[in-house]
Amino acid sequence: MGELTLAKTLFIVGAGHEQVPAYERAKKRGLFIVGSDVNENAPGLRFADHSLIVSTRDADGTLSKALAFHQEHRIDGVMTIANDVPYTVAKVANRLELPSIQLDAAQCAMDKLAMKERFQNNHVDCPWFSEVTSVQGLRKLVGDFQQGSYVIKPVDGCGARGVLLLEPEVDLNWAFEESRRWGKSGRLILEKFIPGVQLSTESFILEGRCYTPAIAERNYARLDQFRPNIIEDGGTIPAKLSQTQLETIDDLIMRGAAAMGVDTGIVKGDLVIDCHGHPLVIELALRLSGGWLATHQIVAATGVDLVDAVISNALGEPVLPEQLIPNQHDSTAIRYWFPPEGRIVNIRGEDELKRTPGLIKYGFFRKQGDCQSRIRMHPDRFGYVIVGGEDRQEATQRVNRALSCLSIQVV
């Protein structure tokens, strides 16, 4: 193959639609890009200089193909975005002696039970939890629900697959089997459901400090509509938090990451504010987030480009504190469309949608003639729209206006 270029080479694991912005930024930096995906027609691969056709979840297969390429052409950095495969990234990077989290930390990030045990052992505040191995054990743990509601989910799940809210009216036999079928290992975790504001954070840990340029308030206004499935309907930046809460969140993320074995790099957080106003960590992910949070929402609201910071960190290039501090303070909001189940026969209003004030980005996951699934998980959502505004009120008004533009007819 020979030495193809003098530019540094970045290996991006995954090449789906949500990974495309990383390819675009890497291309803008003049990097030689290696992309991987099980789908040879994945959209990100159009931007790649070389493609590895392999599943992002196949760590050994990805490593094998990466090593074969590396023998002919040096790989200088490995990263991913919007893809819950930290173990694949870490396995390749560690083998090639490139900047990365350790394999132990990556394995912890892929197992919600192991993660919570690390939090508990290191006094990182999180909701009560327990492993669930049988329906009988589940019944014993929830009792008569006098302690409130619970959430059951696979320890290795993602995208809200198999995440169920357990309340007295829910059939526990069904819930146990339904949740278990969405995880690869079949192992489940039960957590106490904490009513309160839920948050999405995106932080970069650098030189002993946690930088969190933006926090999104997650929108669960449709909780009653889809229960027992727990479906997020986007979020709004900034979240309404006090300075004390912001400082507590940074400390929680810093200590949570340390408990997992991480002292540098990106950390995505799912948190909740309890009835006392105290933040708790639901879980942390050691990767850039999906949902266009890092690629579009945070950039538009704060001016901070965490994708660019992760690329630099992966290549062993310096990330400066000033890159992680907001230089503007605007608002963004993202919401989703949820048509009823059936065949989509008409989609109207896209031209009007394009005229939405403050429009940043929108997209549809389905087209006319496709089947719309019953909403049970995040991949079942029809599409999304992101808008910006000077403050939360303007952003929220604009995103609601954008949603109303579209009419999706289903039979």
N, C-alpha and C positions, 0 to 999 in steps of 0.2 A: 504493500500500500504506500509505503514511503512517507516522508514528512510532507504533509499536505499543506501546511500553513505555518507561518511564524506566530500567528495570533494564539492566545491562550484558548484551551479547549474546555468547554463546560458541558457536562453530561446532565441533561434534565430527564429525570425519571417520570414518565407519563407525558402524553401528548394530546389529551382531550381538550375540549373547548376552554375549560377553566385554566389549563396550563399554557394556552397560547400567549397571554401577556408576558410570561417569563421568557418565551422564545423571542418575542418582539423586543424586549428590553436587552436581551443578550445579543441579538442581531445589531441593535443600535450601538452597542458597545464594541462592535467589531469582533466579537468572539466567534470561534469555530464551535458549532453546536452539534452535539451528539444527542439524539432523542430516542426514547424507547417507548414502545406501546405494543400491546398484543394485536392491535388493529393497525394493519399496514397503511390504512387510509385515514388514520387519526389526523385531525386538522393541524396539530402542532408540528407534525413531521414535514409539512410543507416548508417550514422555516429551518429545518435541520439540514446540516451539511452531510450528516451520516445518520442512518437509522438502525436501531437494534429492535427486531421484532420479537418481543418477549413480554409476558405479563409483568406488570409492575409489582404484583404480589408474589412473584416467583423470584425470591432473593437469590437462590443458587443459580438459576438460569440467567438472571440479569448479570450476576457477577461473572459467570463463565463467558458471556458475550462481551462484557466490558473488558475483561482481561485479554481476550483475543484481540480486541481493537487496540488496547493500550500497548500491547507488544509492538505494534507497528506505528502507533501515533499516540503520544502522551496525552492522557486526560489530566487536567489541572484542577478540576473541581466537580463535585456532584451535589445536586439539590433536587427538590421537588416542590410542588405547590398544589394545594387543593387536592391532595392525594394522601390517604392515610397509610403511607408505606415508609415510615421512618427506618424500619429495620432493613429494607432493601437499600436505601440510601446509605445507611451506616455501614452495611456489610461491604458495599463496593468501596466507599471512601476509606474505611479502616484498612482494607486489604491493600489499597493503593497508597496508603499513608498520606491521605489528604485530610484537610480540616473537617471534623465531623463530631457528632456525639458518639459516645461509646456504645457498643452493642448491647450492654446490659441496660442502659437507659432507653435505647430503642425498643428492646423487648418489653420493658416496663410500660412504655407508652402504648403498646399494642394489647395490653391486658389491664382492663379497668379495675379488676380486683387487686392485682399486684400493685397498681398505682395507688389505690386507696389505702392499702396496707402501708405503703411507704409514707403517705400523708399522715396516717394515724400514728405510726411509730415516731414520726418527727414533729408531732404536734402542729400540723398544718390543718387549720379548721376546714372541715368538710362535713356533709350530711352523714348521719348514721348509715351504715351499710352492712351487708352480710352476703356471703355466698349462698346460693340456693341450689340444692342438688336433687330435690324431689318435690312433688306437689304437697306431700305430707309436711315436709319441712317448711314450705311456703306458707301453708295454713297456720302452722305454729308460730311463724315469725310475724305475720300480719295480725294474728289473733282476731279480735272483733272490731278492729280499726279504731279503737278508742284513742290510740296514739296518733291518729291522722291517716293520711293516704300514703301510698308508696309507689315507687317506680321500679319496674323490672325490665332488664335489658340484657342482651348478650355481652359477655366480657370483652368480646372482640368485634363488636358491631360498629357500624358507622351509618351516617345518613338517616338517622332515626329509625333504622330497620329493627323491628321487634321491640321498640321502646314503648312500653304500655303503662298507663296510669291505673293503679289498682285502687279501687274503691269498693264499698260493700256490694254494689250491684254487679260487679264483674265476676264472671265465672273463672275461678282460679285454675281449674283444670285446663280450660281453653287457653288462658293467659300464659301458663307455664309452657305449653306445647307451642303456642304461637310465637312466643319470644325465642324459644330454643331453636326453632327452625331457621331463624335468620342469622345465627352465628355459625362460624366454621367449626368451633370446638364443641359446641353444645353446652358450654358452661354459662351460668347466669349469675347476675349480681342483683340484689335487692337494695334499694336505697330509700331513705325517708324522703317523701316529697315535701319540699320547703316552699310554701306559698310566698311569693314575693317577686320582685323585679329580677329578671334573669339578664345576664350580660355576656357579650362576646368581647374578649380582649385580644389584642395582638401586641405582644411585647418583644423587645430585643434586650437580652441581658449582655451587658458589656462592662468589663472592668469593675465588677462588684456592684453594679447599679442596674436596676430594672427600668427601662424606658418604655412607657406605654403611651404612644402618641394619640390614640383614640380608643374609646370604649363605646360599643354599640349596645343600646337597650333593645333586647330581643322582644319581638312582638308575638305574644301568645293570645291575641284577642280571639282566635278561632279554637281555643282549647275545648270549649263545650261542643263545637260543631263536629270535631273529629274524635273525641274521646271514645274509647280508651287510648287511641293512638295519640301521641304527643307530636304535633306538627307546628313548627315555627313558621310564622308568616313574615319573615324579614326582620328588619331592625332599623333603628334610628341613631345617628351620631349627631351630637354627643348624648350620652346617658346623663340623666339628672342625678349627680352625685356631689357630695360635699368634698372639700379639700381633704378632710380627715379620711373619708372613705377612699378617695383616690390614693392616698398614701398607704392605707391599709391594704388595698388591692395590690399595689406594687410590691409590698412586703410579702404578701401571701404568694404571689407568683414567683418571687425570688426564692422563697423558702420551699415552695412546692417543686420548683425545678431542681433545686439543690437536693431535695429528698429523692428525686429520680436520677440524680447523678449528672446534672447539667449546670454549668456555670457560665456558658457563653452561647449566644445564638438566639434563634427565634423560638418563642413559646406562645402558642395559641391557648386561650383560656375560656372555659365555660364556667361562669360563676353565678351565684344567686345572693340577693340581699335578704336576710331573714327579717322577722317581725321586729327585731330590735335595731335594725339598720346595720347589722354586722355582715360583712361579706364572707361567703363560704365558697370553697372551690368544689365544683362538681367534677370536673376533670380537666387535664391539660394535654395538649397535643404538641409534639415537638416538630412542627412544620408550619408553613404558611397556610392560612385559612383558605377555604373555598368561599363560594357565594359572592365573589368579586369584592370581598371586604378589603383585602390587602391591595388588590390590583387597581380598584377604582374608588371605593367609598372613602378609605382613609386618605388616599392621595388628594381627592377633591376637597375633603374637609380640613385637612391639616397641612398639605404640601409635603408630607413625609412619604417617601417611597421605600417601604420595607422590602419589596421584591428586589430592588437594586442593592439594598444592604445585604440581603441573603446571598445574592450572587457574589458580591465582594467577599463576604465571609467564606463562602465555599471555595473561592479561588485563593484564599490566604491573603487577600488584600485588606488594608486597614478599613475599618468602619469607624467613622468619627462621631462623637456624641452629638455634634450639631446636626448631623444627618437624621437623627432620631427625635429631634425636638420640633414641635409644630411651629411653622412660620405663618400660619393663618388659622382662623378659628371660625369655620363655616359649618354648615350642617348638611348631612346627606340622609336619604331614606331609601330602603329597598322593600318592595312588597311583591307578592306572588299572586297569580291567578289560579283558582281552584274550580274548574268546571265540573259538572256532574259526570258520572261514569257513562261511557257510551262512545259511539263513533262521531268524530268531529265532522260536521257537514258544512260549516261556514265560520269564517273568522272575519269580522268586520271592525273597522275603526282604526286600522294601523296608521293611516295617513294622519288622522287627528292625533293619535298618540305621538307621532313624530313632532308635533307642534307644541308639545308640553313644555312650559317654561322650566328651565333648569334641567332639562333631560340630559342625563349622563350616558345611559346605556339601557337597552332592553333586549330581550331575546325570548324566543319560543322554543320549547323542547319538542313540540309536536306540530303537525300541519294538517290541513284539510284532508280527510280520509283516514287519518290515524285513529287509533282507539285510545280514549282517555280512561285510565285506570281509576278504580276507587282509591281515594286518598288514604294511604296507610303509612307512607314514609316520604321523605323529602324528594326522591326521584319521581314521585307521582305528580308533583306540581307541574302545571302547564307551561308557565313562563314567568318572567320577572321584569321589573322595571326599576331603575335607579334614577333618582333626581337629586338635585342640590338646591340649597336655599341659604339665606343669610342666617336663619335660626331654625330651631326645631319646628316651630309653628308653620313657617313657610314651607319647609321641606315636606312636612306631613300633609299639608293642604295640597301641594303639588303632586305628591305621589298618589293620593286618593283620587285626584282629578285624572291622573294618567290611567289608573286602574279602570275608571268609569268609561274611558274612551273605547275600550275593547268589548265586543260582543262575541261570545263563543257559543255557537249553536251546536248542540249535541243531541243525537237520537239513539 
